[in-house]
């Protein structure tokens, strides 16, 4: 996305592109650090409170104030002193921080458009909530996400992932600009109004190259018909783009709209933090109690349990066995849901049931070739199996389907680059992600150590162990789905050189 750039001293900050340049040379900066710097530089000379800054860097997430302190310290170290020897960022005791340097606001930098795929390409922009009730935002979001899922399952289409299209939520931008950012030709946009037991949906399909509206329609239906409307919109788009109807296999649909709303809200919380993951767990448990045959709710419950043991430091058991049981149940309820299939595939890989995992991944892509998260997940599994170049291809495909991805994509790419011995590239990648997932720091430390930058590697290890005090390399190796002894030893070697506990 395009937006204002800011120049100060030798630096140029482009928040939209996620870049910081020093004398035209890219500076490796984490996502959180960049968000904080953008907030401070955008209001030079003003005091920004700690709460406001934490909202900028950790939106919608409850975090301890110490995280902000650490990020500011890292920013100061990264920027170095100003020309007069002073710090760019000053502390206002008990209040917050102020950017003290002179800032020049520059014009927008043109982002190079992504090349169009060799098949009809489309992005579904977030539907606008036209209800008077802000609580209905989740309904509009759920409608958008379901349309993305339905279109993704059409093999003749190239469909951008949810994470990237939602980057435009609430932003007024030209359709050509958005299409260029995402590398697609067609955009679906619309609105939804839900009131009592009725729903009104407006949708239009736009050719971003010509500006022509290929199809537009308004649906005014009973709320209980919402999923039929989704199917109808999908069919109209497929017919417009491919010239004939290609109906995918039927999906499991929720029977209870409250369960549907809970699932939509919960799946936004799973990746953020242990606290929000617990909130998601409660929502999903309520959803399956309301609708015991709702496959997607079981899928996200399974993923939440897996995240708990892999990323949030919760006990492996019973989380591992519960996650596998829930994923199997999701697939049993809806064998045509690619999301349920790849979640089960990932869990089977962690059980080292590799033949079953490979079969489930293959089935997932047969059902939905546009499932970006599945390609990113398979990348990790392939790398640990010793298929490093294949893993790099998978994660690059995931980035193309999801140009503005969740931060864990950078962790996956960085680990693949480390496995390929592309250490400089891994450092650049992992520093974009370092402040979001502390687990990325171990790979960053290993990459730095392999480059002989031991002081930086030790600093990353120290930061990693603050949040992971019980980490040992031996335990990590036991839990990761390695299939290749040489790859395993390569990771262990980097951890050992960096000083991670054995």
C-alpha positions as CSV (number, residue, x, y, z in Angstrom):
1,X,0.0,0.0,0.0
2,X,1.1,3.5,-0.7
3,X,1.3,6.4,1.7
4,X,3.5,9.2,3.1
5,X,7.2,8.7,3.6
6,X,9.3,10.5,6.2
7,X,12.9,11.7,6.0
8,X,15.0,12.5,9.0
9,X,18.8,12.7,9.1
10,X,20.1,10.0,6.8
11,X,16.9,7.9,7.1
12,X,13.8,7.6,4.9
13,X,10.9,5.7,6.5
14,X,8.1,4.3,4.3
15,X,5.5,2.8,6.7
16,X,3.3,1.5,3.8
17,X,6.1,-0.4,2.2
18,X,7.5,-1.5,5.6
19,X,10.9,-0.2,4.8
20,X,13.6,2.0,6.5
21,X,16.5,3.2,4.5
22,X,19.8,4.7,5.8
23,X,21.6,6.6,3.0
24,X,19.4,4.5,0.5
25,X,20.5,1.2,2.1
26,X,17.8,-0.9,3.7
27,X,17.9,-1.2,7.5
28,X,16.7,-4.5,9.0
29,X,13.9,-3.5,11.3
30,X,11.1,-5.6,12.9
31,X,7.5,-5.1,12.3
32,X,6.8,-3.8,15.8
33,X,9.7,-1.4,15.7
34,X,8.7,-0.1,12.4
35,X,5.1,0.5,13.7
36,X,6.4,2.4,16.7
37,X,8.8,4.5,14.6
38,X,6.0,5.4,12.2
39,X,3.8,6.5,15.1
40,X,6.6,8.7,16.6
41,X,7.9,10.1,13.3
42,X,4.4,10.9,12.1
43,X,4.0,13.3,15.0
44,X,7.4,14.8,15.7
45,X,7.9,16.9,18.8
46,X,4.7,15.5,20.4
47,X,4.5,13.3,23.4
48,X,2.9,10.0,22.6
49,X,1.6,8.1,25.6
50,X,2.6,4.5,26.3
51,X,-0.9,3.2,25.8
52,X,-1.1,4.9,22.4
53,X,2.2,3.5,21.3
54,X,1.3,0.0,22.5
55,X,-1.9,0.2,20.5
56,X,0.2,1.2,17.4
57,X,2.5,-1.7,17.7
58,X,0.3,-4.3,19.2
59,X,-3.2,-3.4,18.0
60,X,-6.0,-5.3,19.8
61,X,-3.5,-7.1,22.0
62,X,-2.8,-6.9,25.7
63,X,0.9,-6.7,26.3
64,X,3.1,-5.8,29.2
65,X,4.7,-2.3,29.2
66,X,8.2,-3.9,29.3
67,X,7.7,-4.9,25.7
68,X,7.4,-1.3,24.7
69,X,10.6,-0.4,26.7
70,X,12.5,-3.2,24.9
71,X,11.3,-2.0,21.5
72,X,12.3,1.6,22.2
73,X,15.7,0.5,23.3
74,X,16.2,-1.5,20.2
75,X,15.0,1.4,18.0
76,X,17.6,3.8,19.7
77,X,20.3,1.2,19.1
78,X,19.3,0.7,15.5
79,X,19.1,4.5,14.7
80,X,22.2,5.5,16.6
81,X,22.8,9.1,17.7
82,X,21.6,12.1,15.7
83,X,24.2,14.4,14.1
84,X,24.4,16.5,17.3
85,X,24.9,13.5,19.4
86,X,21.4,13.5,20.9
87,X,18.9,10.6,20.8
88,X,16.2,10.6,18.1
89,X,13.7,9.4,20.7
90,X,13.5,11.0,24.1
91,X,11.7,9.6,27.2
92,X,9.1,11.6,29.0
93,X,9.1,10.0,32.5
94,X,5.9,8.2,33.5
95,X,4.2,9.5,30.4
96,X,5.7,8.2,27.1
97,X,8.1,9.1,24.3
98,X,8.8,12.0,21.9
99,X,10.5,12.0,18.5
100,X,12.9,14.9,18.8
101,X,14.4,15.1,15.3
102,X,13.4,17.3,12.4
103,X,11.1,15.4,10.0
104,X,10.3,16.1,6.3
105,X,7.2,14.5,4.9
106,X,7.8,13.2,1.4
107,X,5.4,12.2,-1.3
108,X,4.2,8.7,-1.9
109,X,6.7,6.2,-3.4
110,X,5.3,4.1,-6.2
111,X,5.2,0.4,-5.4
112,X,6.1,-1.8,-8.3
113,X,3.0,-3.7,-9.4
114,X,3.1,-7.4,-9.0
115,X,2.9,-9.3,-12.3
116,X,-0.5,-10.8,-13.1
117,X,-0.8,-14.6,-12.9
118,X,-1.6,-16.7,-15.9
119,X,-5.2,-17.3,-14.9
120,X,-8.0,-14.9,-13.8
121,X,-6.9,-13.3,-10.6
122,X,-9.2,-11.7,-8.0
123,X,-9.1,-10.2,-4.5
124,X,-12.2,-9.9,-2.3
125,X,-12.0,-6.6,-0.4
126,X,-13.5,-6.4,3.1
127,X,-17.3,-5.9,2.8
128,X,-18.4,-2.6,4.5
129,X,-20.7,-2.9,7.5
130,X,-23.7,-0.7,6.7
131,X,-25.5,-1.7,9.9
132,X,-26.0,0.9,12.6
133,X,-24.4,-1.7,15.1
134,X,-20.6,-1.8,15.1
135,X,-20.9,-5.3,16.5
136,X,-22.0,-6.4,13.1
137,X,-18.4,-5.8,11.8
138,X,-17.7,-9.5,12.5
139,X,-20.6,-10.5,10.3
140,X,-19.3,-8.4,7.4
141,X,-15.8,-9.8,8.0
142,X,-17.2,-13.4,8.1
143,X,-19.0,-12.8,4.8
144,X,-15.8,-11.6,3.2
145,X,-13.7,-14.5,4.5
146,X,-16.3,-17.1,3.4
147,X,-16.4,-15.6,-0.2
148,X,-12.6,-15.8,-0.3
149,X,-12.7,-19.4,0.8
150,X,-15.4,-20.3,-1.7
151,X,-13.5,-18.7,-4.6
152,X,-10.2,-20.2,-3.6
153,X,-11.6,-23.6,-4.1
154,X,-12.1,-22.9,-7.9
155,X,-8.9,-24.3,-9.6
156,X,-9.3,-21.9,-12.5
157,X,-8.9,-18.8,-10.3
158,X,-6.0,-17.1,-8.6
159,X,-7.3,-15.8,-5.3
160,X,-5.5,-13.5,-2.8
161,X,-5.6,-14.5,0.8
162,X,-7.7,-12.9,3.6
163,X,-4.7,-11.4,5.5
164,X,-3.7,-9.3,2.5
165,X,-7.1,-8.0,1.5
166,X,-8.0,-7.0,5.0
167,X,-5.0,-4.7,5.0
168,X,-7.3,-2.4,3.1
169,X,-10.2,-2.4,5.5
170,X,-11.5,1.1,6.2
171,X,-9.1,2.6,3.6
172,X,-10.4,4.6,0.6
173,X,-8.1,3.7,-2.3
174,X,-8.3,3.6,-6.1
175,X,-9.1,0.1,-7.3
176,X,-6.2,0.2,-9.8
177,X,-3.8,1.0,-6.9
178,X,-5.1,-1.9,-4.9
179,X,-5.0,-4.3,-7.8
180,X,-1.4,-3.3,-8.5
181,X,-0.4,-3.9,-4.9
182,X,-1.9,-7.3,-4.9
183,X,-1.1,-8.3,-8.4
184,X,-4.7,-9.1,-9.5
185,X,-6.9,-8.0,-12.4
186,X,-10.3,-8.2,-10.7
187,X,-11.7,-6.9,-7.4
188,X,-14.9,-7.9,-5.6
189,X,-16.2,-5.2,-3.3
190,X,-19.5,-4.8,-1.4
191,X,-21.4,-4.0,1.7
192,X,-23.7,-5.8,4.2
193,X,-26.5,-4.7,6.4
194,X,-27.8,-7.0,9.0
195,X,-30.9,-6.1,11.0
196,X,-33.2,-8.4,13.0
197,X,-33.7,-11.5,10.8
198,X,-33.0,-9.8,7.5
199,X,-29.7,-9.2,5.6
200,X,-29.0,-6.9,2.6
201,X,-25.9,-7.5,0.6
202,X,-24.6,-5.4,-2.3
203,X,-21.7,-6.8,-4.4
204,X,-19.9,-5.8,-7.5
205,X,-17.1,-7.3,-9.6
206,X,-14.7,-4.7,-11.1
207,X,-12.1,-5.1,-13.8
208,X,-9.3,-3.0,-12.4
209,X,-7.6,-2.7,-15.7
210,X,-10.5,-1.2,-17.6
211,X,-12.5,0.1,-14.6
212,X,-15.5,-1.8,-16.0
213,X,-18.1,-3.3,-13.7
214,X,-18.5,-6.9,-14.9
215,X,-21.3,-7.8,-12.5
216,X,-23.3,-6.2,-9.7
217,X,-26.3,-7.3,-7.7
218,X,-28.2,-6.6,-4.5
219,X,-29.5,-9.4,-2.3
220,X,-32.3,-8.8,0.2
221,X,-32.9,-12.0,2.0
222,X,-33.8,-13.7,5.3
223,X,-30.8,-14.0,7.6
224,X,-31.1,-17.8,7.5
225,X,-30.4,-17.6,3.7
226,X,-27.0,-16.0,4.2
227,X,-25.0,-19.1,3.1
228,X,-27.2,-19.6,0.0
229,X,-26.4,-15.9,-0.9
230,X,-22.7,-16.6,-0.5
231,X,-23.0,-19.6,-2.9
232,X,-24.9,-17.5,-5.4
233,X,-22.4,-14.6,-5.3
234,X,-19.6,-17.2,-5.8
235,X,-21.4,-18.8,-8.8
236,X,-22.0,-15.4,-10.4
237,X,-18.3,-14.4,-10.1
238,X,-17.0,-17.7,-11.5
239,X,-19.4,-17.5,-14.4
240,X,-18.3,-13.9,-15.1
241,X,-14.6,-14.8,-15.0
242,X,-14.5,-18.4,-16.4
243,X,-17.5,-18.3,-18.7
244,X,-19.3,-21.2,-17.2
245,X,-20.2,-22.5,-13.8
246,X,-17.7,-24.7,-12.0
247,X,-19.4,-25.7,-8.7
248,X,-16.9,-26.8,-6.1
249,X,-17.7,-29.7,-3.7
250,X,-20.3,-28.7,-1.1
251,X,-19.0,-27.2,2.2
252,X,-20.1,-27.8,5.7
253,X,-22.1,-24.8,6.8
254,X,-22.9,-23.8,10.4
255,X,-26.5,-24.4,11.5
256,X,-26.3,-21.7,14.2
257,X,-25.5,-18.1,13.4
258,X,-24.3,-17.3,16.9
259,X,-21.8,-20.1,16.5
260,X,-20.8,-18.6,13.2
261,X,-20.2,-15.2,14.7
262,X,-18.2,-16.7,17.5
263,X,-15.9,-18.6,15.1
264,X,-15.3,-15.4,13.0
265,X,-14.3,-13.5,16.0
266,X,-12.2,-16.3,17.5
267,X,-10.1,-17.0,14.4
268,X,-8.8,-13.4,14.5
269,X,-7.4,-13.9,18.1
270,X,-5.5,-17.2,17.8
271,X,-2.2,-15.9,16.5
272,X,-1.9,-12.8,18.7
273,X,-0.9,-13.8,22.2
274,X,-1.5,-16.5,24.9
275,X,-4.2,-14.2,26.4
276,X,-6.1,-13.7,23.2
277,X,-5.7,-17.4,22.4
278,X,-7.5,-18.2,25.7
279,X,-10.3,-15.9,24.7
280,X,-10.5,-17.7,21.3
281,X,-10.7,-21.0,23.1
282,X,-13.7,-20.0,25.1
283,X,-15.5,-18.6,22.0
284,X,-14.8,-21.8,20.0
285,X,-16.0,-24.0,22.8
286,X,-19.2,-22.1,23.0
287,X,-19.5,-22.3,19.2
288,X,-19.3,-26.1,19.2
289,X,-21.7,-26.4,22.1
290,X,-24.2,-24.4,20.0
291,X,-23.4,-26.3,16.8
292,X,-21.8,-29.7,17.4
293,X,-21.4,-30.4,13.7
294,X,-19.6,-27.2,12.8
295,X,-16.3,-28.4,11.2
296,X,-14.5,-25.0,11.0
297,X,-14.9,-24.4,14.8
298,X,-13.2,-27.8,15.5
299,X,-10.5,-26.9,13.0
300,X,-9.7,-23.6,14.8
301,X,-9.9,-25.3,18.2
302,X,-7.3,-27.8,17.0
303,X,-5.0,-25.1,15.7
304,X,-5.4,-23.2,19.0
305,X,-4.2,-26.2,21.0
306,X,-1.3,-26.7,18.6
307,X,-0.3,-23.0,18.9
308,X,-0.4,-23.4,22.7
309,X,2.3,-26.0,22.8
310,X,4.4,-25.0,19.9
311,X,4.4,-21.2,20.4
312,X,3.0,-20.2,23.8
313,X,5.0,-22.6,26.0
314,X,2.0,-24.6,27.2
315,X,2.5,-28.4,28.1
316,X,2.8,-30.6,25.1
317,X,0.3,-33.0,26.6
318,X,-2.7,-33.0,26.5
319,X,-2.6,-30.2,23.9
320,X,-1.0,-32.4,21.2
321,X,-3.4,-35.3,21.5
322,X,-6.4,-33.0,21.9
323,X,-5.4,-31.0,18.8
324,X,-5.1,-34.2,16.7
325,X,-8.5,-35.5,17.9
326,X,-10.2,-32.2,17.1
327,X,-8.6,-32.0,13.6
328,X,-9.7,-35.5,12.8
329,X,-13.2,-34.6,13.9
330,X,-13.2,-31.5,11.7
331,X,-12.2,-33.6,8.6
332,X,-14.7,-36.3,9.5
333,X,-17.5,-33.7,9.5
334,X,-16.4,-32.0,6.4
335,X,-13.9,-33.9,4.2
336,X,-14.2,-31.3,1.5
337,X,-12.8,-28.4,3.6
338,X,-9.2,-27.8,2.6
339,X,-8.5,-25.8,5.8
340,X,-9.5,-28.8,8.0
341,X,-7.3,-31.0,5.8
342,X,-4.1,-29.0,6.1
343,X,-4.5,-28.4,9.8
344,X,-4.7,-32.2,10.2
345,X,-1.7,-32.7,7.8
346,X,0.4,-30.4,10.0
347,X,-0.5,-32.2,13.2
348,X,0.2,-35.6,11.6
349,X,3.6,-34.3,10.6
350,X,4.3,-33.4,14.2
351,X,3.2,-36.9,15.2
352,X,5.8,-38.1,12.6
353,X,3.1,-39.9,10.6
354,X,4.6,-38.5,7.5
355,X,2.9,-40.6,4.9
356,X,-0.5,-39.6,6.3
357,X,0.5,-36.0,6.5
358,X,1.7,-35.9,2.9
359,X,-1.6,-37.4,1.7
360,X,-3.6,-34.8,3.7
361,X,-1.6,-31.9,2.3
362,X,-2.1,-33.3,-1.2
363,X,-5.8,-33.6,-0.7
364,X,-5.9,-30.0,0.8
365,X,-4.4,-28.6,-2.4
366,X,-6.6,-30.7,-4.6
367,X,-9.5,-29.0,-2.8
368,X,-8.1,-25.5,-2.7
369,X,-4.9,-24.7,-4.7
370,X,-5.0,-21.1,-3.4
371,X,-4.7,-21.9,0.3
372,X,-1.7,-19.6,1.2
373,X,-1.4,-20.7,4.8
374,X,-1.2,-24.3,3.8
375,X,1.6,-23.6,1.3
376,X,3.5,-21.7,4.1
377,X,2.9,-24.6,6.5
378,X,4.0,-27.2,4.0
379,X,7.2,-25.1,3.4
380,X,8.2,-25.7,7.0
381,X,7.5,-29.4,6.8
382,X,9.4,-29.8,3.5
383,X,12.5,-28.0,4.9
384,X,12.7,-30.3,7.9
385,X,12.4,-33.2,5.6
386,X,15.5,-32.0,3.8
387,X,13.6,-30.7,0.7
388,X,15.0,-27.1,1.2
389,X,14.5,-25.8,-2.3
390,X,11.0,-27.2,-2.4
391,X,10.3,-25.5,0.9
392,X,11.6,-22.1,-0.5
393,X,9.3,-22.5,-3.5
394,X,6.3,-23.2,-1.2
395,X,6.8,-20.2,1.0
396,X,7.4,-17.9,-2.0
397,X,4.1,-19.2,-3.5
398,X,2.5,-18.4,-0.1
399,X,3.8,-14.8,-0.3
400,X,2.5,-14.4,-3.8
401,X,-1.0,-15.5,-2.7
402,X,-0.7,-13.4,0.4
403,X,1.5,-10.3,-0.3
404,X,0.8,-8.8,3.2
405,X,0.9,-11.9,5.3
406,X,0.9,-12.7,9.0
407,X,4.3,-12.4,10.6
408,X,4.8,-16.1,11.0
409,X,5.4,-16.3,7.2
410,X,8.7,-14.4,7.8
411,X,9.6,-16.9,10.5
412,X,9.0,-19.7,8.0
413,X,10.9,-18.0,5.2
414,X,13.8,-17.2,7.5
415,X,14.1,-20.8,8.7
416,X,14.1,-22.0,5.1
417,X,16.8,-19.4,4.1
418,X,18.9,-20.6,7.1
419,X,18.5,-24.2,6.0
420,X,19.6,-23.1,2.5
421,X,22.7,-21.4,4.1
422,X,21.5,-18.0,2.9
423,X,22.3,-16.5,6.2
424,X,22.4,-12.8,5.2
425,X,18.9,-13.2,3.7
426,X,17.7,-15.0,6.8
427,X,18.9,-12.2,9.1
428,X,17.1,-9.6,7.0
429,X,13.9,-11.7,6.9
430,X,13.9,-12.6,10.6
431,X,14.5,-9.1,11.8
432,X,11.3,-8.1,10.2
433,X,9.5,-10.6,12.4
434,X,11.7,-10.6,15.5
435,X,9.5,-8.5,17.7
436,X,6.3,-10.4,17.0
437,X,7.2,-14.0,17.5
438,X,10.0,-14.5,20.0
439,X,10.5,-18.0,18.5
440,X,12.0,-16.3,15.4
441,X,14.9,-15.1,17.6
442,X,16.4,-18.5,17.8
443,X,16.8,-18.8,14.0
444,X,18.0,-15.2,13.9
445,X,20.6,-16.0,16.5
446,X,21.7,-19.1,14.6
447,X,22.0,-17.2,11.3
448,X,24.1,-14.4,13.0
449,X,26.3,-17.1,14.6
450,X,26.9,-18.8,11.2
451,X,28.1,-15.4,9.9
452,X,30.5,-15.0,12.8
453,X,28.5,-12.2,14.3
454,X,28.6,-13.7,17.8
455,X,27.9,-10.6,19.9
456,X,24.7,-10.0,18.0
457,X,23.8,-13.6,18.2
458,X,24.3,-13.7,22.0
459,X,22.0,-10.6,22.3
460,X,19.3,-12.4,20.4
461,X,19.7,-15.5,22.6
462,X,19.3,-13.4,25.7
463,X,16.1,-11.8,24.4
464,X,14.8,-15.2,23.3
465,X,15.4,-16.8,26.7
466,X,13.5,-14.0,28.6
467,X,10.3,-15.3,27.0
468,X,11.4,-19.0,26.7
469,X,13.4,-19.6,30.0
470,X,13.0,-23.4,29.8
471,X,14.1,-23.8,26.2
472,X,16.6,-26.5,25.3
473,X,17.8,-27.5,21.9
474,X,17.4,-31.1,22.7
475,X,13.7,-30.7,23.6
476,X,13.1,-28.6,20.5
477,X,14.6,-31.3,18.3
478,X,12.4,-33.9,19.9
479,X,9.2,-32.0,19.2
480,X,9.9,-30.7,15.6
481,X,9.0,-33.0,12.7
482,X,12.5,-33.6,11.3
483,X,12.9,-36.2,8.6
484,X,16.5,-35.4,7.6
485,X,19.5,-35.9,9.9
486,X,21.7,-33.4,8.1
487,X,19.2,-30.6,8.3
488,X,18.6,-31.3,12.0
489,X,22.4,-31.2,12.7
490,X,22.6,-27.9,10.7
491,X,20.0,-26.2,13.0
492,X,21.6,-27.7,16.1
493,X,25.0,-26.4,15.0
494,X,23.7,-22.9,14.6
495,X,21.9,-23.0,18.0
496,X,25.1,-24.3,19.6
497,X,27.3,-21.6,18.1
498,X,24.8,-18.9,19.1
499,X,24.9,-20.1,22.7
500,X,21.4,-21.5,23.1
501,X,21.0,-24.1,25.9
502,X,21.7,-27.6,24.8
